[in-house]
Amino acid sequence: MKFFHNAIERDDQIKIALSISRIIKLYPFYNPRIPGFNRPFKMKITNAGSWGWNSDKNGYGYIRKHPITKLSWPKIPDTLISLWRKYSGEKILPNSCLFNLYNFPDSKLGLHQDKDENNFSFPVLSISIGNSAIFKYGKTKKNLNEIVLDSGTIVLMGGASRLYYHGISKLIRNDKKDFFGSHIDCLPENSRICITMRKYEPNSD
Ligand SMILES: O=C(O)CCC(=O)C(=O)O
């Protein structure tokens, strides 16, 4: 697991937030549901790329279209692809980009491994924008580390850490309230967006 703190300058973070606010006009955030239990996650998602990650009562997986609007996912913004090129160490580009929206104070994401992609030789790269959050991670669920992810931090899970458990235990209040303010359409104040880029390989059968 590699952490690149302060990897994205504030103006570029705002550009990224603006590109997400354009995407969500046509591809709104929605609540994925926990398979089996059919309970909503405590965060919302939407996607870009050829494949979007989804979870519903039937299971986890990758889908081609937004489940509510039924539109094919939009292109991954170039600014995000540039960050993949700079930080992932991987020449092949991602074909999936998940946006998670966490609202203060209740949103969180339980410990999990990213293992719906079929080929784990490609890394997973995530970008934090907005409120800081507490990120827990480790090789097993019993031996966890904890780190604060501030806006502009990039996390790379590749090689030995590709299948590490990880999750968000808590959002931290942003008293400045100046980041996702009214100048960024559609994004609530005091929220956090995590952008996760991955390469999904559909099974050939
Ligand atoms: O919000 C984060 O930093 C982690 C996101 C994540 O683990 C996921 O979407 O699988």
The ligand as a Tripos MOL2 file, in Angstrom:
@<TRIPOS>MOLECULE
LIG
   10     9     1     0     0
SMALL
NO_CHARGES

@<TRIPOS>ATOM
      1 O1        -13.1560    5.7350    0.2520 O.co2     1 LIG1
      2 C1        -12.0710    5.1710    0.1890 C.2       1 LIG1
      3 O2        -11.0120    5.7500    0.4000 O.co2     1 LIG1
      4 C2        -12.0140    3.6860   -0.1210 C.3       1 LIG1
      5 C3        -12.9870    3.2800   -1.1970 C.3       1 LIG1
      6 C4        -13.0230    1.7980   -1.4040 C.2       1 LIG1
      7 O3        -12.3820    1.0760   -0.7070 O.2       1 LIG1
      8 C5        -13.8540    1.1930   -2.4130 C.2       1 LIG1
      9 O4        -14.6860    1.8730   -3.0360 O.co2     1 LIG1
     10 O5        -13.7080   -0.0310   -2.6340 O.co2     1 LIG1
@<TRIPOS>BOND
     1     1     2 2
     2     2     3 1
     3     2     4 1
     4     4     5 1
     5     5     6 1
     6     6     7 2
     7     6     8 1
     8     8     9 2
     9     8    10 1
@<TRIPOS>SUBSTRUCTURE
     1 LIG1         1 GROUP 0 **** ****
